[in-house]
Structure formats: C-alpha cells, structure tokens
Amino acid sequence: MIDTNDIGVIEHRLKQASQKLHQLAPQLGVAKQVKSYDGDRRKNLLAKYTVKFLKDGESATAAETHARADETYKLELGKLAGDLQDAETTIAMYDAEYCSWESARSLLSFAKTTIGNLGG
C-alpha cells in the first residue's frame, strides 16, 4: 500500500535526480561535441603527421603509413580515444540519471493517483 511516506521518498529521489541532471548538463554538452567531432579530430591528427612525411618526399600512401606508425601520433590518438571514452561515460551517466528521474516521476504520478483514488 502506498502512503504519504512513500510519496516523500519518491519526491526526494525525483529532486535528487533533477539536481544531478542540472549538474551534468554542461558536461553533457561538451561530451556530445567531443563525440560528434571525434572522426574529424582523428582525421586532422592523421593529416598533421602525414604532412610531415609528405614534406620529406614520401608518397601519400607511404606518408600515411609512416604517420600511423609514428609513436607521437599513437600517443595523441590514444588521448583522443580517452577523450571519447570520457564523453561516452558522461553521456551514459546522464542517460542513467535521466532514467532515474523518469522512473521517480512515473512512480510519483502513480502514487498520487492511487492515493487520490483511495480517498475519493
């Protein structure tokens, strides 16, 4: 049976989830931008290292192969991968918190309807 204590607990959960969503909103914006531009960022990084070998007289294919083998390129590519992983984690955290918010909202609505039906 649902009582007013249950409603208080659900309202508290709803407020907590709402606050967390507001806190995550700026990070979510950055995360979505990182995710959206990840392909371009990787292409630009490869181009940066490919140009170095093109200037040394390598063919385009050879320059790209040398660029991909460059240790500094690999380190920077790893950093980009870490940025993407962080972005995906932030997006997943936001989605999970949004799910909690939706669940609490739904439970609160159900509880209030149930109590209203019992009282009326």
N, C-alpha and C positions, 0 to 999 in steps of 0.2 A: 504494500500500500504506500502511496506517495503522500508525504506530509510537507509541511512548511519548512522543516529542517532540510529535507531533500532539495527543495527549491533553492534554499540558501546556498547549499553546497554547489548546486549546478550553476547558479548565478555567479558564484565566486570563480568557478572554473571558466565560465564564459568571459569574465572580466580579465582573468589572467591570460587567457589565450588572445584576447583582443589587445592587451598591452604588449604581449610578445610579438604579435603581428606588426604593430606600430614600430616596435624597436627594430624588427628585421627589414622593414620596408626600404630604407636606404641601401642596406647591404644587398637586398634582392635586386634593386635597380642596377647596381654595379655588376652583380653576378649575371644578370641577363645580358648585359652589354658584353661582358667577357665571353660568355657562351656564344653570343651572336657573331662576334668578330673573331672567334678562335681560328677559323680557317684562313681568314685574311692575315691574321698575325703570324701564323705559321708560314704562309706563302711569302710574306715580307721578310721574315727571318731567313728563309732559304735564299731568297733573292739577294739579300745583303751578303751572304757568304759566297754565292755563285758569282757575283760581280767581281769579287776579289780574285777568283781564279780565271775569269774571263780576261781581266786586265793582264794576267800573266801569260795570255796567249792560248789558253786551253779552248777546246771546242765547247759548245754549250752543254753537250751531254757529259763530257769529261769534267767540266767545271761543276756541274750539279752533283756528279758522283763524288768529287773531291770535297765539295761543300758539305754533303751529307756525312762524310767521314771525318770532318773536322771536329776535334774534341770540344772546342769552344761552342760550336754550333750545337752539338749534342747537349751541352750543359744549358745553353739558353733554351733549347727545345724542351728540356726537362722542366725548366722554370715555367714555361708556357703550359706544360701539362699539369704542373702543380696548381697554377692559376685556374685552369679549367676544372680541376678536381675540387678546389675550394669553392668555385662558383656552383658546381653541381651540388655540393654539400649544403651550401646556403639555400639553394632552391629547394632541395629536399626537406631541409629544416622548416622552411616557410610553408611548404605544402603539408607537412605533418602537423604543424601548428594550426593551419587553416582547417584541416580535417578535425582537429580537436575543437576548434571554435564552432564549426558546423554541427558537430555532434552535440556539444553543450547547448547550442541554440535550439536544435531539434528536441533534445530532452526537456529543455525548459518549456518549450511550447507544448509538448505533450503533457508534462506535469501540470501546467496551468490549466489546460483543457480538461484534464482528468479531475482536478480539484473543482473546477467550475461545474462540471457535470455532476459531481457528487453533492455539491452544495445547492444546486438548482433544481 
